[in-house]
Amino acid sequence: MSRQELATRLVAAVQAEPRIFMTRAAASDGDRLGQDLGLDSVGLLYLVMAMEEAFGLSIDDAEDVAERFATWGQVLDYLEAEAAC
């Protein structure tokens, strides 16, 4: 799946989850999830759950998701690596 397809699918998952509020629907790789897109820590957890559901993943809760997924690009990098497996 291409990066653009992953991004499109992720945006659809975010839009389908009413508990995720992002200040912008369109995001670029460098956009920070908190500062630029308005996700707080709870929103980040819902984003992770939406990723797991949309892509059939299991993301380890023990990891520091706020650090691992600081930007939109890092989320897509993770999906590129994991969704291909």
N, C-alpha and C positions, 0 to 999 in steps of 0.2 A: 504494500500500500504506500502511495507517495506521501510526502510530508503534507502536501496540500489536502489530500484526502483525509489524512489523520486530523488535520486542523478542522476541516469541515465537519467531520464526525464528532469531534470534541465539542465544537461550538453547538452543534445540535443537542448533545447530551447536557451541556450547560443550560441551554435555553429550555430544555424539558424539565429541569430541576428548579422548582420555584424557590427553594431555599438558598440558591446561589445567586447573589446579586453582584454583577460586574457593572462598573460605570460605563463601559463601552462594549459593544457587541463585537467590534473588530479589534484584533490585537496583532501586534507584530512581535517578532522573536525577542526583542530587547525590552519589551514592556514588563515591568515588575508587577507581580500579582497583587501585592498590597498597595504600594504607592501609586502605581499608574492605573490599575484596573479595579481598585477598591475592595479587594477581597480581604476580609478579616480572618482570624484564625479558624473560626467556625466555618466560614465560607470555603476556606482551603480544605477542611476535612470533607465537606460536601463535594468539592471538586474531585478529591481523591476517590470518594465513593462512586461518583458519576463515571470517572475513568475506569474503575474496576468493573462496573456494570456494562458500560458501552464497549469495552475492549476485552472483557473476560479475563481481567488481570487480578492478581492478589498482591497488593502493595503492603509491604511490611510496616505495621504501625509503629514498630520500635525505632524506625529510622526517623530522623528529623526532617519531616516533610516540608517544613517552612524553609529550611536551608536548601534541601534538595530541589524543591520546586519554587525557586525565588522569582523566576521569569517565565513568561509564556514559552520562550524558546527551550528552556530546560524541561518543561512539561512535554513538549513535542519531541525533544531528543530522547527522553525516557520512553515515550510511546513508540518511536522508531525502533529503538533497541528491543523493547519487550514485546511489542505486538508482532514483530517478525518471528519471534521464537515459537 
